[in-house]
């Protein structure tokens, strides 16, 4: 654990590889339900240079139905155990259920990634007791209905206010400030125009004083702009990740680890006067 309380050093942007073990995630749903396939994908992302893997067992795509605790545990826990045993890489568990948070951390994950920002009863207390970092994400509504005419008075101000409020709840509940990351929640209860406004104004979230994590990879907003189906959005995903980093994001959550890291290495070489050729191949 680094002095910041996080499982990685954020002096350079970090790449989180997405590993969904679900039948219905929007991008890779069903591809990694078989344990060996999921482990092969984990090995691929580790080899490509991911800084952390984010493992989730419940789809949060628009329209997704809730999954029982038992089913989510059965999908996630065996994979977390195998990844922890076979690879030297931090693991994040993508869940909103406090019971799974506790069970997962017992097997080795270094971080919680919660799309509901610890709103589920018992979640704040669970994370406070576990003492692990957590990413709080904004979502208007819940996955099944979140894309049904989302509305904001001012999308940037409203989400900054919401995340600030959630930080207050978490700190009051015993979670150390240095263990918090924030995610504006691209695609979670937002129209295309909302998402574009978030990307343009992402730098404003730095006023909250916490590291920003962003997940835009392969999302529908990229398809709406480019006209490309989900399997052909790598270029747009990499461009979006780079734009997010330029606006202050410190962690980007992606499907395409190698391509994203290549872009970030070039960005760092061109923008950091201290960069040396010996830095080539390193994260960021």
VOPAGU-2260 file (C-alpha; in pm, 1 decimal, decimal comma):
REM VOPAGU-2260
SITE   aa  ch    i         X         Y         Z
SITE  UNK   A    0       0,0       0,0       0,0
SITE  UNK   A    1     137,3     339,5    -101,3
SITE  UNK   A    2     140,2     638,9     136,4
SITE  UNK   A    3    -175,8     771,3     -33,1
SITE  UNK   A    4    -364,2     470,4     103,1
SITE  UNK   A    5    -411,5     334,2    -249,2
SITE  UNK   A    6    -268,3      13,4    -399,9
SITE  UNK   A    7     -63,2     206,8    -656,3
SITE  UNK   A    8     140,6     522,9    -692,1
SITE  UNK   A    9     -62,0     798,1    -861,8
SITE  UNK   A   10     232,7    1015,1    -958,8
SITE  UNK   A   11     154,2     886,8   -1309,4
SITE  UNK   A   12    -186,5     784,0   -1449,9
SITE  UNK   A   13    -278,6     420,2   -1389,8
SITE  UNK   A   14    -467,7     166,8   -1600,7
SITE  UNK   A   15    -733,1     -60,5   -1452,9
SITE  UNK   A   16    -818,9    -365,3   -1664,4
SITE  UNK   A   17   -1186,8    -467,2   -1675,2
SITE  UNK   A   18   -1272,4    -833,0   -1616,5
SITE  UNK   A   19   -1645,5    -900,8   -1611,5
SITE  UNK   A   20   -1764,2   -1251,5   -1525,0
SITE  UNK   A   21   -2123,5   -1188,4   -1626,6
SITE  UNK   A   22   -2349,4   -1318,7   -1904,6
SITE  UNK   A   23   -2486,9    -974,8   -1991,0
SITE  UNK   A   24   -2227,8    -695,5   -1959,9
SITE  UNK   A   25   -2257,1    -456,9   -2253,7
SITE  UNK   A   26   -1910,8    -522,2   -2399,1
SITE  UNK   A   27   -1782,3    -864,3   -2296,9
SITE  UNK   A   28   -2085,4   -1027,2   -2137,6
SITE  UNK   A   29   -2053,6   -1406,1   -2144,4
SITE  UNK   A   30   -1699,7   -1415,1   -2281,0
SITE  UNK   A   31   -1532,9   -1489,2   -1948,4
SITE  UNK   A   32   -1796,0   -1685,4   -1756,9
SITE  UNK   A   33   -1580,8   -1998,4   -1782,4
SITE  UNK   A   34   -1311,8   -1974,9   -1515,5
SITE  UNK   A   35   -1023,0   -2072,5   -1743,3
SITE  UNK   A   36   -1124,6   -1813,1   -2004,0
SITE  UNK   A   37   -1141,0   -1544,6   -1735,7
SITE  UNK   A   38    -798,4   -1642,2   -1605,8
SITE  UNK   A   39    -651,7   -1628,7   -1957,0
SITE  UNK   A   40    -792,7   -1277,7   -1998,3
SITE  UNK   A   41    -648,8   -1177,3   -1661,6
SITE  UNK   A   42    -308,5   -1310,6   -1766,4
SITE  UNK   A   43    -332,0   -1116,4   -2093,7
SITE  UNK   A   44    -407,7    -787,9   -1916,9
SITE  UNK   A   45    -130,5    -844,7   -1663,2
SITE  UNK   A   46     115,7    -913,7   -1946,4
SITE  UNK   A   47       1,3    -598,9   -2126,8
SITE  UNK   A   48      86,5    -389,6   -1822,0
SITE  UNK   A   49    -236,4    -330,5   -1628,3
SITE  UNK   A   50    -177,7    -173,4   -1287,7
SITE  UNK   A   51    -486,6    -331,3   -1129,0
SITE  UNK   A   52    -766,5    -566,9   -1236,5
SITE  UNK   A   53   -1131,1    -484,7   -1165,2
SITE  UNK   A   54   -1339,1    -802,1   -1129,9
SITE  UNK   A   55   -1717,6    -780,8   -1136,7
SITE  UNK   A   56   -1997,5   -1036,3   -1129,0
SITE  UNK   A   57   -2306,7    -819,8   -1181,5
SITE  UNK   A   58   -2373,0    -627,5   -1499,4
SITE  UNK   A   59   -2448,4    -258,5   -1453,2
SITE  UNK   A   60   -2529,1    -190,4   -1818,4
SITE  UNK   A   61   -2849,4       8,3   -1886,2
SITE  UNK   A   62   -3151,6    -215,1   -1833,4
SITE  UNK   A   63   -2961,7    -481,5   -1638,4
SITE  UNK   A   64   -3148,1    -675,8   -1371,4
SITE  UNK   A   65   -3014,7    -727,9   -1021,5
SITE  UNK   A   66   -2819,4   -1044,8    -937,2
SITE  UNK   A   67   -2855,3   -1233,2    -610,4
SITE  UNK   A   68   -2575,3   -1221,6    -356,5
SITE  UNK   A   69   -2516,3   -1596,6    -387,1
SITE  UNK   A   70   -2487,4   -1579,5    -765,5
SITE  UNK   A   71   -2253,1   -1280,7    -759,0
SITE  UNK   A   72   -2031,0   -1449,5    -500,8
SITE  UNK   A   73   -2020,8   -1770,5    -703,5
SITE  UNK   A   74   -1905,2   -1577,8   -1009,2
SITE  UNK   A   75   -1649,5   -1353,2    -842,8
SITE  UNK   A   76   -1484,0   -1519,2    -544,7
SITE  UNK   A   77   -1325,0   -1821,8    -719,2
SITE  UNK   A   78   -1172,3   -1596,2    -984,9
SITE  UNK   A   79   -1038,2   -1348,7    -729,8
SITE  UNK   A   80    -874,5   -1635,0    -541,0
SITE  UNK   A   81    -709,3   -1769,9    -857,9
SITE  UNK   A   82    -589,7   -1427,5    -973,4
SITE  UNK   A   83    -446,0   -1354,4    -627,6
SITE  UNK   A   84    -268,4   -1690,6    -627,5
SITE  UNK   A   85    -122,4   -1668,1    -978,2
SITE  UNK   A   86     -44,5   -1300,8   -1042,2
SITE  UNK   A   87     133,8   -1024,7    -855,5
SITE  UNK   A   88    -121,2    -751,1    -921,6
SITE  UNK   A   89    -371,4    -561,9    -705,1
SITE  UNK   A   90    -735,2    -659,1    -753,1
SITE  UNK   A   91   -1044,8    -443,6    -723,1
SITE  UNK   A   92   -1387,5    -597,4    -668,7
SITE  UNK   A   93   -1672,3    -424,1    -853,7
SITE  UNK   A   94   -1974,9    -464,0    -626,7
SITE  UNK   A   95   -2235,8    -275,3    -427,2
SITE  UNK   A   96   -2302,9    -554,3    -178,4
SITE  UNK   A   97   -2131,7    -523,0     162,5
SITE  UNK   A   98   -2138,4    -900,2     214,6
SITE  UNK   A   99   -1937,6    -954,0    -103,5
SITE  UNK   A  100   -1702,7    -668,5     -15,0
SITE  UNK   A  101   -1612,8    -845,8     308,3
SITE  UNK   A  102   -1582,5   -1190,1     149,4
SITE  UNK   A  103   -1374,9   -1061,1    -141,9
SITE  UNK   A  104   -1129,3    -862,3      67,8
SITE  UNK   A  105   -1070,9   -1173,9     277,0
SITE  UNK   A  106    -932,8   -1339,2     -39,3
SITE  UNK   A  107    -699,3   -1054,5    -128,9
SITE  UNK   A  108    -852,5    -758,7    -323,1
SITE  UNK   A  109    -686,2    -425,9    -256,5
SITE  UNK   A  110    -981,3    -202,2    -345,8
SITE  UNK   A  111   -1361,9    -173,6    -373,9
SITE  UNK   A  112   -1525,8     -19,8    -681,4
SITE  UNK   A  113   -1890,2      65,1    -610,1
SITE  UNK   A  114   -2118,8     214,9    -874,7
SITE  UNK   A  115   -2367,1     309,6    -601,5
SITE  UNK   A  116   -2111,1     505,7    -393,8
SITE  UNK   A  117   -2173,1     291,6     -83,1
SITE  UNK   A  118   -2544,3     374,0     -63,9
SITE  UNK   A  119   -2644,7      15,0      17,4
SITE  UNK   A  120   -2718,6     -32,7     388,1
SITE  UNK   A  121   -2407,2    -148,3     569,9
SITE  UNK   A  122   -2165,2     -61,3     290,3
SITE  UNK   A  123   -1997,5     236,8     457,3
SITE  UNK   A  124   -1948,4      42,0     780,0
SITE  UNK   A  125   -1810,7    -257,2     588,2
SITE  UNK   A  126   -1550,2     -53,8     399,4
SITE  UNK   A  127   -1453,2     138,8     711,4
SITE  UNK   A  128   -1392,3    -187,8     894,5
SITE  UNK   A  129   -1202,7    -342,7     603,2
SITE  UNK   A  130    -968,6     -43,9     573,6
SITE  UNK   A  131    -933,6     -70,5     195,4
SITE  UNK   A  132    -959,7     203,6     -68,1
SITE  UNK   A  133   -1295,8     254,1    -238,1
SITE  UNK   A  134   -1407,5     431,9    -553,8
SITE  UNK   A  135   -1737,7     618,1    -518,5
SITE  UNK   A  136   -1924,4     653,0    -848,3
SITE  UNK   A  137   -2218,1     873,3    -944,0
SITE  UNK   A  138   -2525,3     705,4   -1088,4
SITE  UNK   A  139   -2866,5     864,3   -1133,7
SITE  UNK   A  140   -3124,3     597,7   -1052,6
SITE  UNK   A  141   -3025,0     231,4   -1082,6
SITE  UNK   A  142   -2909,5      22,6   -1380,3
SITE  UNK   A  143   -3251,6    -108,9   -1481,5
SITE  UNK   A  144   -3400,7     239,7   -1524,3
SITE  UNK   A  145   -3108,9     485,8   -1525,6
SITE  UNK   A  146   -3130,4     570,5   -1895,8
SITE  UNK   A  147   -3502,1     655,6   -1881,6
SITE  UNK   A  148   -3486,1    1031,2   -1952,4
SITE  UNK   A  149   -3208,2    1136,7   -1709,8
SITE  UNK   A  150   -3224,2    1505,9   -1618,8
SITE  UNK   A  151   -2998,8    1753,1   -1436,3
SITE  UNK   A  152   -3015,1    2121,5   -1350,6
SITE  UNK   A  153   -2640,6    2143,9   -1421,2
SITE  UNK   A  154   -2477,5    1808,1   -1485,4
SITE  UNK   A  155   -2130,3    1906,5   -1363,3
SITE  UNK   A  156   -2245,1    2096,7   -1055,5
SITE  UNK   A  157   -2503,3    1831,3    -964,1
SITE  UNK   A  158   -2255,3    1543,2    -981,3
SITE  UNK   A  159   -1980,0    1733,9    -800,0
SITE  UNK   A  160   -2231,1    1810,9    -524,3
SITE  UNK   A  161   -2345,0    1447,6    -505,8
SITE  UNK   A  162   -1992,0    1310,8    -482,1
SITE  UNK   A  163   -1900,9    1570,6    -221,7
SITE  UNK   A  164   -2201,6    1462,0     -17,4
SITE  UNK   A  165   -2103,8    1095,3     -45,0
SITE  UNK   A  166   -1749,8    1177,9      66,3
SITE  UNK   A  167   -1896,9    1344,8     373,0
SITE  UNK   A  168   -2105,9    1038,1     455,9
SITE  UNK   A  169   -1807,4     806,9     410,9
SITE  UNK   A  170   -1567,7    1013,9     619,8
SITE  UNK   A  171   -1828,7    1049,5     894,2
SITE  UNK   A  172   -1867,3     671,5     879,9
SITE  UNK   A  173   -1499,4     611,1     949,0
SITE  UNK   A  174   -1344,1     579,3     601,5
SITE  UNK   A  175   -1012,7     764,1     577,5
SITE  UNK   A  176   -1007,7    1042,2     317,4
SITE  UNK   A  177    -684,3     910,3     167,7
SITE  UNK   A  178    -862,2     586,5      76,3
SITE  UNK   A  179   -1123,6     752,7    -144,9
SITE  UNK   A  180   -1137,8     785,8    -523,7
SITE  UNK   A  181   -1423,4     945,1    -719,6
SITE  UNK   A  182   -1581,8     849,8   -1052,8
SITE  UNK   A  183   -1833,6    1080,2   -1230,2
SITE  UNK   A  184   -2003,9     775,3   -1380,8
SITE  UNK   A  185   -1999,9     814,1   -1758,1
SITE  UNK   A  186   -2306,9     644,4   -1903,7
SITE  UNK   A  187   -2481,3     588,9   -1571,1
SITE  UNK   A  188   -2801,9     791,5   -1594,0
SITE  UNK   A  189   -2672,2    1036,9   -1852,1
SITE  UNK   A  190   -2753,0    1131,8   -2210,7
SITE  UNK   A  191   -2486,3    1177,0   -2477,0
SITE  UNK   A  192   -2482,6    1551,3   -2412,2
SITE  UNK   A  193   -2444,5    1493,8   -2038,2
SITE  UNK   A  194   -2150,4    1260,5   -2101,3
SITE  UNK   A  195   -1979,9    1503,5   -2337,4
SITE  UNK   A  196   -2024,8    1786,5   -2087,5
SITE  UNK   A  197   -1865,3    1566,0   -1820,7
SITE  UNK   A  198   -1567,7    1490,8   -2041,9
SITE  UNK   A  199   -1520,0    1856,0   -2134,2
SITE  UNK   A  200   -1545,6    1967,6   -1773,0
SITE  UNK   A  201   -1376,1    1673,9   -1602,1
SITE  UNK   A  202   -1104,6    1897,3   -1461,0
SITE  UNK   A  203   -1362,0    2063,2   -1235,6
SITE  UNK   A  204   -1383,0    1747,0   -1025,3
SITE  UNK   A  205   -1031,2    1812,9    -900,2
SITE  UNK   A  206   -1177,8    2079,6    -670,9
SITE  UNK   A  207   -1304,8    1794,1    -452,1
SITE  UNK   A  208    -944,2    1700,5    -370,7
SITE  UNK   A  209    -955,8    1327,8    -449,3
SITE  UNK   A  210    -810,2    1112,7    -728,7
SITE  UNK   A  211   -1049,8    1078,2   -1020,6
SITE  UNK   A  212   -1119,7     743,8   -1186,4
SITE  UNK   A  213   -1291,8     729,6   -1523,5
SITE  UNK   A  214   -1456,6     446,3   -1715,2
SITE  UNK   A  215   -1555,7     535,6   -2072,1
SITE  UNK   A  216   -1418,9     228,2   -2249,5
SITE  UNK   A  217   -1641,9     105,4   -2535,1
SITE  UNK   A  218   -1948,2     279,9   -2394,5
SITE  UNK   A  219   -2253,2     378,4   -2595,1
SITE  UNK   A  220   -2155,9     746,6   -2597,0
SITE  UNK   A  221   -1859,3     647,9   -2815,4
SITE  UNK   A  222   -2088,8     453,2   -3046,2
SITE  UNK   A  223   -2325,1     748,6   -3073,3
SITE  UNK   A  224   -2038,6     976,2   -3176,5
SITE  UNK   A  225   -1855,7     735,9   -3409,9
SITE  UNK   A  226   -2140,5     518,4   -3536,2
SITE  UNK   A  227   -1940,1     206,6   -3451,7
SITE  UNK   A  228   -2066,9    -106,5   -3272,8
SITE  UNK   A  229   -1926,0    -199,5   -2934,7
SITE  UNK   A  230   -1656,9    -429,6   -3074,5
SITE  UNK   A  231   -1512,5    -153,6   -3293,4
SITE  UNK   A  232   -1468,6     123,0   -3036,7
SITE  UNK   A  233   -1106,0      68,3   -2935,9
SITE  UNK   A  234    -975,6     383,3   -3105,4
SITE  UNK   A  235   -1248,2     601,5   -2955,4
SITE  UNK   A  236   -1195,2     438,1   -2615,9
SITE  UNK   A  237    -824,3     513,7   -2619,4
SITE  UNK   A  238    -890,6     872,4   -2728,8
SITE  UNK   A  239   -1144,7     916,6   -2448,6
SITE  UNK   A  240    -903,6     774,5   -2189,7
SITE  UNK   A  241    -631,0    1011,4   -2305,8
SITE  UNK   A  242    -868,5    1310,1   -2293,5
SITE  UNK   A  243    -970,2    1209,8   -1940,2
SITE  UNK   A  244    -607,4    1191,3   -1826,0
SITE  UNK   A  245    -533,3    1529,4   -1981,0
SITE  UNK   A  246    -819,8    1667,8   -1772,5
SITE  UNK   A  247    -690,3    1518,9   -1449,0
SITE  UNK   A  248    -805,0    1156,0   -1426,0
SITE  UNK   A  249    -549,9     942,9   -1240,2
SITE  UNK   A  250    -703,7     601,5   -1311,9
SITE  UNK   A  251    -868,5     489,9   -1635,8
SITE  UNK   A  252   -1078,8     173,0   -1635,5
SITE  UNK   A  253   -1043,6       3,6   -1975,6
SITE  UNK   A  254   -1092,5    -312,0   -2180,6
SITE  UNK   A  255    -796,7    -244,4   -2413,1
SITE  UNK   A  256    -498,6    -228,4   -2179,1
SITE  UNK   A  257    -209,7    -239,7   -2426,8
SITE  UNK   A  258    -351,3      23,4   -2662,4
SITE  UNK   A  259    -434,6     256,5   -2373,8
SITE  UNK   A  260     -87,2     222,8   -2222,0
SITE  UNK   A  261      77,9     295,9   -2557,0
SITE  UNK   A  262    -119,5     619,1   -2584,7
SITE  UNK   A  263     -38,0     718,5   -2226,7
SITE  UNK   A  264     333,1     649,6   -2276,0
SITE  UNK   A  265     342,5     877,3   -2577,9
SITE  UNK   A  266     141,4    1142,5   -2391,6
SITE  UNK   A  267     380,7    1130,4   -2098,0
SITE  UNK   A  268     689,7    1142,3   -2320,0
SITE  UNK   A  269     553,9    1449,6   -2496,8
SITE  UNK   A  270     432,2    1635,3   -2187,7
SITE  UNK   A  271     680,2    1548,1   -1911,8
SITE  UNK   A  272    1018,2    1723,0   -1951,2
SITE  UNK   A  273    1164,8    1473,5   -1704,4
SITE  UNK   A  274    1075,3    1175,6   -1922,0
SITE  UNK   A  275    1370,9     961,9   -2032,1
SITE  UNK   A  276    1395,2     685,9   -2289,0
SITE  UNK   A  277    1457,2     448,2   -1999,1
SITE  UNK   A  278    1096,4     512,5   -1891,0
SITE  UNK   A  279     965,2     346,6   -2208,2
SITE  UNK   A  280     755,6      39,8   -2138,5
SITE  UNK   A  281     662,4     145,6   -1787,9
SITE  UNK   A  282     305,8     221,8   -1682,1
SITE  UNK   A  283     199,3     571,9   -1774,9
